Amino acid sequence: MRNINNLDIFDFSLKNREPIIDEFYLKKGKLIISANPKKPTDLMSRNVDLLEGISAYSFSLKNKNKTASKQALERILGIIKSKNINYSEFVSFWSVIDISFSLFNKLPKEQQIEILKRIIEKYIQMRHGLYSTYGYTPTTLQVGKDAKAHKESGSLGAEKVSSILESFGYENYDGENLAKFTSSKSKIYIQTDKKGKKLFRDLIVKNKMKFSWSESKEGKMPDLLFRNGRDIFIVEHKHMKEGGGGQDKQINKIISFIGYKEKNEKIHYISFLDGIYFNLFSMKLSLKTTKISTQIKNIRKNLKLNKQNYFVNTAGFKKLLKVI
């Protein structure tokens, strides 16, 4: 592999910022409501039933009709077991009164009835009349679904890195046989979850790697490993949109990743940070912020001490793959 200046790669990353909207992280945004109001989905119909049940319960309370109240409760309990009903106005309200919908579903029926009774009465008191005045709409269901789209991100980061590698001619190895991995094509990669975890550990032993970073992170595995000829690259990837709190700890972890090295200089650590947080590193105003300037200094320090390691964003990762 050619002698590549890791600081040049980092500077290239800084000059080529992350896109505001990254196509890799676009969610499918699957519709749970119908495009045609005259043809409602099952969820839409169930939500109408739910609202009617709440109105029926409210009416029974005013009339002190215990039998009707019990029937309405039973009806509502059956409806809220429907798929995606957690996106309804009613279940969305539960977080306001600090009740977990997922925990509720694990309780015995008797407890569910008692808790549901209290929730409905609070909902009638605080929301139902107001929402009825403005008018309930199925779009709320879709809004609720869209608002939780971030929970679908899951493995999108690993998929993005894999896709980039494949665009540069790398092949995914989906087996566990170390000998086959070692003897197969020179451009190959593995994801370190599931099957890849065992193969990764075998590679650590074969190459006499310490991989001290994992020990310091309670045995955490990196995201990917790829091989180009005799050179092995271990990738830790993070998608970051903003800092603060736990996010800052994640950024510090990925910066520390390139602070480790092996005796074998053919083994490289790559910290791949994408998302618009990376753009703060190249903004002059942000350099006045102690936190950002400290992070940049630590990146450069680790790169200077470990010349075989790299810190990249999307453009930098592609640049690195072009030159290795």
C-alpha positions in Angstrom: 0.0 0.0 0.0 1.2 3.5 -0.8 2.4 5.8 1.9 -0.7 8.0 2.6 -0.6 11.0 4.9 -3.5 10.5 7.3 -3.6 14.2 8.1 -4.1 15.0 4.4 -7.1 12.6 4.3 -8.6 14.3 7.3 -8.1 17.8 5.8 -9.7 16.5 2.6 -12.7 15.4 4.7 -12.9 18.8 6.2 -13.0 20.5 2.8 -15.7 18.1 1.6 -18.6 18.4 4.0 -21.4 16.0 4.7 -24.6 16.6 2.8 -27.5 18.1 4.6 -29.7 15.2 3.5 -27.9 11.9 3.1 -29.7 9.5 0.8 -28.4 6.6 2.8 -30.4 7.7 5.9 -33.7 8.4 4.2 -36.4 6.3 5.8 -38.9 4.5 3.7 -41.6 6.6 5.3 -44.2 3.8 4.7 -47.8 5.0 4.8 -50.0 3.6 7.5 -53.0 5.7 6.3 -54.7 5.4 2.9 -54.0 7.8 0.1 -57.7 7.6 -0.6 -59.9 8.7 2.3 -62.7 6.6 0.9 -60.6 3.5 1.3 -59.4 3.6 4.9 -56.7 1.2 6.1 -57.5 -1.2 9.0 -55.6 1.1 11.3 -57.7 4.1 10.4 -60.9 2.1 11.0 -59.6 0.8 14.3 -58.7 4.4 15.4 -62.3 5.5 14.6 -63.6 2.7 16.7 -61.2 3.7 19.5 -62.4 7.3 19.5 -66.0 6.1 19.5 -65.2 3.9 22.4 -63.8 6.8 24.3 -66.8 8.9 23.6 -69.1 6.0 24.7 -67.1 5.8 27.9 -67.4 9.5 28.5 -71.2 9.4 27.9 -71.5 6.4 30.3 -69.7 8.3 33.0 -72.0 11.3 32.7 -75.0 8.9 33.0 -73.4 6.9 35.7 -74.0 3.7 33.7 -71.5 1.2 35.1 -72.5 -1.6 32.7 -71.9 0.7 29.6 -68.6 1.9 31.1 -67.4 -1.7 31.6 -68.4 -2.6 28.0 -66.6 0.5 26.6 -63.5 -0.3 28.6 -63.5 -3.9 27.2 -63.9 -2.6 23.7 -61.1 -0.1 24.0 -58.8 -2.7 25.6 -59.3 -4.9 22.5 -58.7 -2.1 20.1 -55.4 -0.8 21.7 -53.9 -4.3 21.0 -54.1 -3.5 17.3 -50.9 -3.1 15.3 -49.6 0.5 15.1 -52.3 1.9 17.4 -49.5 3.4 19.4 -49.4 6.2 16.8 -53.0 7.3 17.7 -53.8 10.5 19.6 -54.9 8.4 22.6 -51.8 6.3 23.1 -49.5 9.2 22.2 -51.1 10.9 25.2 -49.8 8.2 27.6 -46.3 9.7 27.8 -47.9 12.9 29.1 -49.1 11.0 32.2 -45.8 9.0 32.4 -47.3 5.5 31.5 -45.4 3.1 29.3 -47.5 1.5 26.6 -45.0 -1.4 26.2 -45.0 -2.1 29.9 -48.9 -1.9 30.0 -49.1 -4.7 27.4 -47.1 -7.0 29.6 -49.5 -6.7 32.6 -52.4 -9.1 33.5 -55.8 -8.1 32.1 -57.2 -7.1 35.5 -54.4 -4.5 36.0 -54.8 -3.3 32.4 -58.5 -2.6 32.9 -57.8 -0.6 36.1 -55.0 1.4 34.5 -56.9 2.0 31.3 -59.8 3.3 33.3 -57.6 6.0 34.9 -55.9 6.8 31.5 -59.2 7.3 29.7 -60.6 9.5 32.4 -57.5 11.7 32.3 -57.6 11.8 28.5 -61.3 12.8 28.5 -60.4 15.5 31.0 -57.3 16.9 29.2 -57.6 16.1 25.5 -60.7 14.4 24.1 -63.0 17.5 24.1 -60.3 19.7 22.7 -59.4 17.4 19.9 -63.0 16.8 19.1 -63.5 20.6 18.8 -60.6 20.9 16.3 -61.5 17.6 14.6 -59.7 14.3 14.8 -57.8 13.4 11.5 -56.1 10.2 10.3 -53.0 12.3 9.4 -52.1 12.3 13.1 -51.5 8.5 12.8 -49.0 9.2 10.0 -47.4 12.1 11.9 -46.9 9.8 14.9 -45.3 7.2 12.6 -43.0 9.7 11.0 -42.0 11.2 14.3 -40.5 7.9 15.3 -38.7 7.3 12.0 -35.3 7.8 13.7 -35.9 4.5 15.5 -35.6 2.8 12.1 -32.0 3.9 11.6 -30.6 0.7 13.2 -28.1 -0.8 10.8 -28.3 1.9 8.1 -24.8 3.1 9.0 -23.2 -0.3 8.4 -25.2 -0.7 5.2 -23.8 2.7 4.0 -20.2 1.7 4.7 -20.8 -1.7 3.0 -22.3 0.0 0.0 -19.4 2.3 -0.4 -16.9 -0.6 -0.1 -18.8 -2.6 -2.7 -18.7 0.4 -5.1 -14.9 0.2 -4.9 -14.9 -3.5 -5.7 -14.9 -5.1 -2.2 -16.9 -8.2 -1.7 -18.8 -9.2 1.4 -17.7 -12.4 3.0 -20.6 -14.0 4.7 -18.8 -17.1 6.1 -16.9 -18.0 9.2 -13.9 -19.9 7.8 -10.8 -17.9 8.5 -8.7 -19.8 6.0 -11.1 -19.0 3.2 -11.3 -15.4 4.2 -7.5 -15.1 4.3 -7.0 -16.8 0.9 -10.0 -15.2 -0.9 -9.9 -12.2 -3.1 -7.7 -9.3 -2.0 -10.6 -6.8 -1.6 -13.0 -8.3 0.9 -14.9 -7.1 4.0 -17.0 -8.4 6.9 -19.5 -6.8 9.2 -18.6 -7.8 12.7 -22.1 -8.6 14.0 -23.5 -12.2 14.1 -21.3 -14.4 11.9 -18.7 -11.8 11.4 -18.1 -11.5 15.2 -16.5 -15.0 15.4 -14.4 -14.4 12.2 -13.2 -11.1 13.6 -12.0 -12.6 16.8 -10.2 -15.3 14.8 -8.5 -12.6 12.8 -7.4 -10.9 16.0 -5.7 -14.2 17.2 -4.2 -15.0 13.8 -2.7 -11.5 13.4 -1.6 -11.3 17.1 -3.6 -8.1 17.6 -4.1 -6.7 21.1 -7.2 -4.7 20.0 -7.0 -2.9 23.4 -9.8 -0.5 22.4 -12.3 -3.3 22.8 -11.1 -4.1 26.3 -11.5 -0.5 27.3 -15.1 -0.4 25.9 -16.3 -3.6 27.7 -15.7 -5.9 24.8 -17.5 -3.7 22.2 -16.9 -4.8 18.6 -16.1 -2.4 15.7 -18.6 -2.1 12.9 -16.6 -3.5 9.9 -13.3 -5.0 8.9 -12.0 -5.0 5.3 -8.9 -6.3 3.7 -7.0 -4.9 0.7 -4.1 -7.3 0.0 -2.1 -7.7 3.1 -3.5 -4.5 4.8 -6.4 -4.9 7.2 -8.6 -1.9 8.1 -10.9 -1.9 11.2 -13.7 0.6 10.9 -15.7 2.2 13.7 -18.6 4.2 12.2 -20.9 6.8 13.8 -23.7 8.9 12.4 -24.0 12.1 14.3 -26.4 15.0 13.8 -25.7 16.9 17.0 -23.7 16.9 20.1 -24.5 17.1 23.8 -24.9 14.6 26.6 -24.4 11.0 25.5 -23.6 12.2 22.0 -20.4 13.8 23.1 -19.3 10.5 24.7 -19.9 8.8 21.4 -17.8 11.3 19.6 -15.0 10.9 22.1 -15.2 7.2 21.7 -14.7 7.4 17.9 -11.8 9.8 18.4 -10.2 7.5 20.9 -10.5 4.6 18.4 -7.7 6.1 16.2 -5.5 6.5 19.3 -4.8 2.7 19.3 -2.4 0.8 17.1 -0.9 -2.6 16.6 2.7 -3.6 16.2 1.9 -4.7 12.7 1.7 -1.5 10.6 -0.4 -3.3 8.1 -3.3 -3.1 10.5 -5.2 0.2 10.4 -7.9 1.8 12.5 -10.5 4.0 10.7 -12.9 6.3 12.5 -15.7 7.1 10.1 -17.9 10.0 11.3 -20.8 11.1 9.0 -23.8 13.3 9.6 -23.9 17.1 9.8 -22.1 17.2 13.1 -18.9 16.5 11.2 -19.4 19.9 9.4 -18.8 21.7 12.7 -15.2 20.7 12.4 -14.7 22.8 9.3 -16.6 25.8 10.4 -14.5 28.7 11.6 -17.1 29.9 14.1 -17.1 26.5 15.8 -13.4 26.6 16.3 -14.1 29.2 19.0 -16.1 26.6 20.8 -13.9 24.8 23.4 -15.6 21.5 22.9 -15.2 21.4 19.1 -11.7 22.8 19.1 -10.6 20.2 21.7 -12.1 17.4 19.6 -10.2 18.6 16.5 -7.0 18.8 18.5 -7.4 15.3 19.8 -8.1 13.9 16.3 -5.0 15.5 14.9 -2.9 14.4 17.9 -4.0 10.8 17.5 -3.4 10.9 13.7 0.1 12.3 14.2 0.9 9.6 16.8 -0.6 6.8 14.7 0.2 7.4 11.1 -1.4 4.2 9.9 -4.8 5.3 11.2 -7.4 7.5 9.6 -10.3 9.8 10.6 -12.7 10.4 7.8 -16.2 11.5 6.7 -18.0 10.2 3.7 -15.9 12.0 1.1 -12.7 11.2 3.0 -13.5 7.5 3.2 -14.1 7.4 -0.5 -10.8 9.2 -1.1 -9.0 6.8 1.1 -10.4 3.8 -0.8 -9.2 5.4 -4.1 -5.6 5.7 -3.0 -5.0 2.5 -0.9 
